[in-house]
Amino acid sequence: MENKKNNIGISKRVFVTIIICVLLVGLVSGIIAGYFMNGKKGDKKSSEKTDSYSSDFDPLKYIEIGDYKNITVNVGVSEDDIKSEINTLLDDHAKYEKKQGKVKDGDKVYAEFSGFIKGKKIDVTCGADYIDVGSGDWLEDFENALKGAVTGKKVKFSCSVPEGTYDDKNVDGHKVDFEITAKYICGKKIVPKFNDRFIKNVSSGKYKTVDEYKKYIRDKLIKENKTDRGDYAWSDVVELCHVKKYPSDMLALAEKENLQGYYDMAEIYGYSIDEVLKQYGYNNLEDFKKYDLKEIAQDTVKENLAAMAIAKLENIKYSDKEYERVLEEEFEYNSEKYATKEEYEKENKEALINEATLNVVKKWLADNLKFDYSKA
């Protein structure tokens, strides 16, 4: 699937996954900040501290940190990892039996399309891709235009492009006139054989045998794992931790902020909250609240408490440069909501501090723990 800036037809599911991941990553680093920033206003009965930056707050009162210094983190590459890479390669080069005729609901078609605004062709709205008609993965008007279309014949239709589709203010929120042609209806999927001939072709002769290519994959994955070893270590360290008590307001805010991520997604693309949650297997909002919201919130609080605790134990601090890098990245994600970077920083200071702290904790783990690159 092409980048959203190059393809009006990028699926709803891809949109949802990308944005929700971005939102939830921000939550992991910012929930505690929001909790302590907002505190327990009006809750006179509570004795819990509400300022994460005061010397009175001790995250170790809430979480037990395991023996993280003496673990060995497995970042080796397994045969399954290699097989997964190969399967992806084969799938990328798969072809379909080309059938002609009238497109019906449920067909997979290969289509070419172009978009125009006031008669002017807009490059970012042009492309070609596979479309599963009726799946709901693409914009509704896009899929509907293909239902009943005849292969090889151009179909014209107009589509209101939701905000955020291209990250282009000249297109998003505007009416676009489209021309789309179903080139063929996909029949049987034809997956190539993984052999020496295939490898020579896809690598332009760089690799001549299957064994050479497998070695390349293993080396590539090991290199990636070394780069990401801090994330692997963090995952293992969090597993060692045990929350003794979830601060009630922190947990409540985590639930609220996790929900807000989904609501933001729905608002951006004009979906209902139930439509967004259905992409993740839930029937509706109440279903999500009943079965998973609390557990997700607990996981979020646990990670934040763990990061704060390790930073305290190891006296880990971030530099001004590291903080500024976080600020630049997060403001880029949120630039449409804030007039200036200074305004964004003012309203999200504590969240930015917590994310910078999490980053340096991961870096410390990457530099100080033991890693095993040989285990499969």
C-alpha positions in Angstrom: 0.0 0.0 0.0 1.4 3.4 -1.0 2.1 6.3 1.3 -1.0 8.2 2.2 0.4 11.3 0.5 0.5 9.5 -2.8 -2.8 7.7 -2.8 -6.3 8.8 -2.0 -7.3 5.2 -1.7 -5.1 4.3 1.2 -7.2 2.1 3.4 -9.1 3.2 6.5 -7.4 0.4 8.4 -3.9 1.8 7.5 -5.0 5.3 8.5 -6.4 4.0 11.8 -3.3 1.9 12.6 -0.8 4.7 11.8 -2.6 7.4 13.8 -3.6 5.3 16.7 0.0 4.1 17.1 1.2 7.6 17.1 -1.3 8.7 19.6 -0.7 5.7 21.9 3.1 6.1 21.8 2.5 9.7 23.0 0.3 8.5 25.7 2.9 6.0 27.0 5.3 8.9 27.6 2.7 11.5 28.7 0.1 9.9 30.9 2.0 10.3 34.1 2.8 13.9 33.2 -0.8 14.6 32.7 -1.7 12.9 36.0 0.7 14.9 38.0 0.1 18.1 36.1 -3.7 17.8 36.6 -3.3 16.2 40.0 -6.3 15.5 42.2 -8.1 18.8 42.0 -11.0 18.8 44.3 -10.2 15.5 45.9 -9.6 16.5 49.5 -9.8 13.0 50.8 -6.7 11.8 48.9 -3.3 11.7 50.4 -1.4 10.7 47.2 1.2 13.2 46.0 0.3 14.9 42.7 3.6 16.5 41.7 5.9 14.2 39.8 8.7 16.7 40.0 8.6 17.2 43.8 11.1 15.4 46.0 8.1 14.0 47.9 7.0 11.7 45.1 8.6 8.3 45.0 7.6 6.0 42.1 9.2 3.1 44.0 6.3 3.3 46.4 4.0 2.2 43.6 6.2 -0.2 41.6 8.7 -3.0 42.3 11.6 -3.0 39.9 13.1 -6.4 39.1 16.8 -7.3 38.8 17.1 -5.6 35.5 20.9 -5.1 35.7 21.6 -8.8 35.5 19.4 -9.9 32.7 20.6 -10.9 29.2 18.3 -9.6 26.4 17.8 -11.9 23.5 18.0 -10.0 20.2 18.9 -12.9 18.0 17.3 -13.7 14.7 15.2 -16.9 14.4 14.4 -19.0 11.4 10.8 -17.7 11.8 12.1 -14.2 11.5 13.9 -15.0 8.3 10.9 -16.9 6.9 8.6 -13.9 7.6 10.9 -11.7 5.6 10.9 -14.2 2.7 7.1 -14.5 2.8 6.8 -10.7 2.6 9.2 -10.6 -0.4 7.2 -13.3 -2.2 3.9 -11.6 -1.4 5.2 -8.3 -2.8 6.1 -10.0 -6.0 2.9 -12.1 -6.3 0.7 -11.6 -9.3 -2.9 -12.3 -10.1 -4.7 -14.0 -12.9 -6.1 -11.1 -14.9 -9.9 -11.3 -15.5 -12.1 -8.9 -17.5 -15.7 -8.0 -17.0 -18.0 -6.1 -14.6 -16.7 -5.5 -11.1 -18.9 -6.7 -8.3 -18.9 -6.2 -4.6 -16.2 -8.4 -3.0 -13.8 -8.4 -6.0 -10.2 -7.4 -5.8 -9.3 -5.1 -8.7 -6.2 -3.4 -9.9 -7.1 0.2 -10.7 -5.5 3.4 -11.9 -6.9 6.7 -10.8 -6.3 10.5 -11.1 -7.8 13.4 -9.1 -8.6 17.0 -10.2 -9.5 20.1 -8.3 -11.2 22.8 -10.4 -10.0 21.0 -13.6 -6.3 20.9 -12.5 -4.7 17.5 -12.1 -3.3 17.0 -8.6 -0.2 14.7 -8.6 -0.7 13.5 -5.0 -4.2 12.2 -5.9 -2.9 10.0 -8.7 -1.8 6.4 -8.6 -2.5 2.8 -9.1 -3.2 0.0 -6.6 -5.1 -3.1 -5.6 -8.6 -2.3 -4.2 -10.8 -4.8 -2.3 -14.2 -3.5 -3.3 -16.7 -3.5 -0.5 -14.1 -4.1 2.2 -14.3 -0.7 3.8 -10.6 -0.5 3.6 -10.7 2.4 1.2 -12.7 5.6 1.2 -16.3 4.7 0.7 -16.9 6.9 -2.4 -13.8 5.3 -3.9 -15.0 1.7 -3.5 -18.6 2.6 -4.5 -17.3 4.1 -7.8 -15.9 0.6 -8.8 -19.1 -1.4 -8.1 -20.6 -2.2 -11.4 -17.7 -0.7 -13.4 -16.5 -2.5 -16.5 -12.8 -3.2 -16.8 -11.0 -0.9 -19.1 -13.6 1.8 -19.0 -13.1 5.0 -17.1 -15.5 6.0 -14.3 -15.8 9.6 -13.1 -17.0 10.6 -9.6 -16.5 13.3 -7.0 -15.2 12.7 -3.5 -14.9 14.9 -0.5 -11.4 14.3 0.9 -11.3 14.1 4.7 -8.8 16.2 6.6 -5.5 14.5 7.2 -5.7 12.3 4.1 -2.7 13.8 2.3 -1.4 16.2 4.9 -1.9 18.8 2.2 -4.1 21.7 2.9 -4.7 22.3 -0.8 -6.4 18.9 -1.0 -7.6 17.8 2.4 -11.1 19.1 3.1 -11.7 19.8 -0.6 -13.9 18.2 -3.2 -11.9 16.2 -5.7 -13.1 15.0 -9.1 -11.7 11.6 -9.8 -11.3 9.4 -12.8 -10.7 5.7 -12.1 -10.2 2.7 -14.4 -10.3 -0.9 -13.2 -7.6 -2.4 -15.3 -8.5 -6.0 -14.4 -10.2 -8.1 -11.8 -7.9 -10.3 -9.8 -8.3 -14.0 -10.1 -6.1 -16.7 -8.6 -3.1 -15.3 -6.7 0.2 -16.5 -8.2 3.1 -16.5 -5.7 6.6 -17.0 -7.1 8.8 -19.9 -6.1 11.6 -19.0 -3.7 14.6 -20.3 -5.6 17.9 -19.1 -7.0 16.4 -17.8 -10.2 13.9 -15.7 -8.3 16.6 -14.3 -6.0 18.8 -13.4 -9.0 15.9 -11.5 -10.6 14.7 -9.5 -7.6 18.2 -8.6 -6.5 19.4 -7.7 -10.0 22.2 -10.3 -9.7 23.5 -9.1 -6.3 22.6 -12.4 -4.7 22.9 -15.5 -6.8 21.5 -18.2 -4.4 18.9 -18.7 -1.8 21.5 -19.2 0.9 23.2 -15.9 0.0 20.0 -14.1 0.3 19.1 -15.7 3.7 22.5 -14.6 5.0 21.7 -11.1 3.8 18.4 -11.2 5.7 20.0 -12.5 8.9 22.7 -9.8 8.8 20.1 -7.1 8.1 17.9 -8.2 10.9 20.7 -8.4 13.4 21.8 -4.9 12.5 18.3 -3.7 13.0 18.0 -5.5 16.3 21.3 -3.9 17.5 19.9 -0.5 16.6 16.7 -1.2 18.5 18.2 -3.1 21.4 17.1 -0.4 23.8 13.5 -1.2 22.9 14.0 -4.9 23.3 15.6 -4.3 26.7 12.8 -2.0 27.8 10.2 -4.7 26.9 12.1 -7.3 29.0 12.6 -4.9 31.9 8.9 -3.9 32.1 8.1 -7.6 32.3 10.2 -7.8 35.5 8.3 -5.0 37.1 5.3 -5.4 39.4 2.9 -2.6 40.2 2.1 -2.6 43.9 -0.6 0.0 43.6 -2.1 1.9 40.7 -2.7 5.5 41.7 -6.4 5.9 41.2 -6.4 9.3 39.4 -3.4 8.2 37.3 -5.3 5.2 36.2 -8.5 7.2 35.5 -6.5 9.7 33.4 -4.9 6.8 31.5 -8.3 5.5 30.6 -9.4 8.9 29.6 -6.4 9.7 27.5 -6.5 6.3 25.7 -10.1 6.9 24.8 -9.3 10.4 23.6 -6.8 8.9 21.2 -9.6 7.0 19.5 -11.9 9.9 19.5 -9.2 12.1 17.9 -8.8 9.5 15.2 -12.5 9.5 14.6 -12.7 13.3 14.4 -9.7 13.6 12.0 -11.2 11.2 9.4 -14.9 11.7 10.0 -15.6 8.3 11.4 -17.7 7.3 14.4 -15.9 6.0 17.4 -17.5 2.6 16.8 -16.1 2.5 13.3 -12.6 3.1 14.5 -12.9 0.5 17.3 -14.3 -2.1 14.8 -11.0 -2.0 13.0 -9.5 -3.6 16.1 -12.1 -6.3 16.6 -14.5 -4.5 19.0 -18.2 -4.3 18.4 -18.6 -0.8 19.8 -17.3 1.6 22.4 -19.0 -0.2 25.3 -17.4 -3.5 24.2 -14.0 -1.9 24.3 -14.6 -0.3 27.7 -15.9 -3.6 29.1 -13.1 -5.9 28.0 -9.8 -4.0 27.4 -9.8 -0.3 28.4 -8.8 -0.8 32.0 -6.0 -3.3 31.2 -4.6 -1.0 28.5 -4.6 1.9 31.0 -2.8 -0.3 33.6 -0.1 -1.1 31.0 0.4 2.5 30.3 0.7 3.5 34.0 3.1 0.6 34.6 5.4 1.7 31.8 5.5 5.2 33.0 6.1 4.3 36.6 8.9 1.9 35.6 10.6 4.6 33.5 10.5 7.1 36.4 11.7 4.5 38.9 14.8 3.5 36.8 15.6 7.1 36.1 15.6 7.7 39.8 17.6 4.6 40.7 20.3 5.3 38.1 20.2 9.1 38.3 19.5 9.2 34.6 18.8 12.7 33.1 18.3 14.0 29.6 20.2 16.8 28.0 18.8 20.0 26.6 19.5 18.7 23.1 17.6 15.5 23.8 14.7 17.4 25.1 14.7 19.7 22.1 14.7 16.8 19.7 11.6 15.3 21.4 9.9 18.8 21.3 10.6 19.1 17.5 9.3 15.6 16.8 6.1 15.9 18.8 5.3 19.4 17.6 5.6 18.2 14.0 2.9 15.6 14.8 0.7 18.3 16.4 1.5 21.4 14.4 -2.1 21.6 13.0 -3.5 22.0 16.5 -1.1 24.6 17.8 -0.1 28.0 16.3 3.5 27.8 17.5 6.0 25.4 19.0 6.1 27.6 22.1 2.4 27.2 22.6 2.6 23.4 22.2 5.5 23.2 24.7 3.7 25.3 27.2 0.6 23.1 27.2 2.6 19.8 27.1 5.7 20.5 29.1 5.4 17.6 31.5 4.5 15.1 28.8 7.6 16.2 26.8 9.8 15.8 29.9 8.4 12.3 30.5 9.1 11.2 26.9 12.6 12.6 27.1 13.1 10.6 30.3 11.8 7.4 28.7 14.2 7.9 25.8 17.3 8.3 27.9 16.3 5.3 30.1 16.1 3.1 27.0 19.5 4.5 25.9 20.9 3.7 29.3 19.6 0.1 29.1 21.1 -0.3 25.6 24.5 0.8 26.8 24.5 -1.1 30.1 22.7 -4.4 29.8 23.9 -7.7 28.2 22.6 -8.7 24.8 22.7 -12.1 23.1 22.7 -11.9 19.3 23.2 -15.6 18.8 20.0 -17.1 20.2 17.3 -18.1 17.7 
